[in-house]
Amino acid sequence: MLPEEVRAGVRHFNARAFFEAHEAWEDHWGHGPPPERAATLGLIKAAVALHHLEAGNAAGFSWQAEEAIRHLRENAGVWPELRLAELADALGSLAAQARFHGIARGFELPTLPDL
């Protein structure tokens, strides 16, 4: 069963409220066994990366996305009900697009998987 703070973050994330998702997940970060803490950190970094992407901050997006991808892939099985590996794949695709095409303020986010 997902902890309440994780569920709250998922609701915000699925509504594309990335800053709020990050805040909810930070309330859970540091709790649970090491893989759960690492998965939570991956979610936090994913939300921060997407927040940077929306703001047109390419460097912030790239750095946070790479960290998120690693944590999400390594801990994808922590919460089987969440689509952590799919999120890692989507972030990887966005990072590749950002490297190739660049990003600008007001960048339109493509469809992301709901968690």
ChimeraX attribute file (.defattr): number of C-alpha atoms within 10 A of each C-alpha:
attribute: neighborCount
match mode: 1-to-1
recipient: residues
	/A:1	7
	/A:2	12
	/A:3	11
	/A:4	13
	/A:5	17
	/A:6	20
	/A:7	17
	/A:8	17
	/A:9	28
	/A:10	23
	/A:11	17
	/A:12	19
	/A:13	24
	/A:14	14
	/A:15	12
	/A:16	17
	/A:17	16
	/A:18	23
	/A:19	18
	/A:20	20
	/A:21	26
	/A:22	25
	/A:23	18
	/A:24	22
	/A:25	24
	/A:26	18
	/A:27	14
	/A:28	18
	/A:29	19
	/A:30	13
	/A:31	12
	/A:32	12
	/A:33	9
	/A:34	11
	/A:35	16
	/A:36	19
	/A:37	18
	/A:38	22
	/A:39	24
	/A:40	28
	/A:41	22
	/A:42	29
	/A:43	28
	/A:44	23
	/A:45	24
	/A:46	28
	/A:47	28
	/A:48	23
	/A:49	28
	/A:50	25
	/A:51	20
	/A:52	21
	/A:53	26
	/A:54	19
	/A:55	16
	/A:56	18
	/A:57	17
	/A:58	19
	/A:59	14
	/A:60	16
	/A:61	26
	/A:62	22
	/A:63	13
	/A:64	20
	/A:65	27
	/A:66	18
	/A:67	16
	/A:68	29
	/A:69	24
	/A:70	17
	/A:71	24
	/A:72	26
	/A:73	17
	/A:74	17
	/A:75	21
	/A:76	23
	/A:77	16
	/A:78	18
	/A:79	14
	/A:80	12
	/A:81	11
	/A:82	16
	/A:83	15
	/A:84	27
	/A:85	20
	/A:86	18
	/A:87	23
	/A:88	26
	/A:89	15
	/A:90	18
	/A:91	23
	/A:92	18
	/A:93	12
	/A:94	20
	/A:95	21
	/A:96	13
	/A:97	12
	/A:98	17
	/A:99	12
	/A:100	9
	/A:101	9
	/A:102	12
	/A:103	19
	/A:104	14
	/A:105	12
	/A:106	10
	/A:107	13
	/A:108	11
	/A:109	11
	/A:110	8
	/A:111	7
	/A:112	14
	/A:113	14
	/A:114	15
	/A:115	16
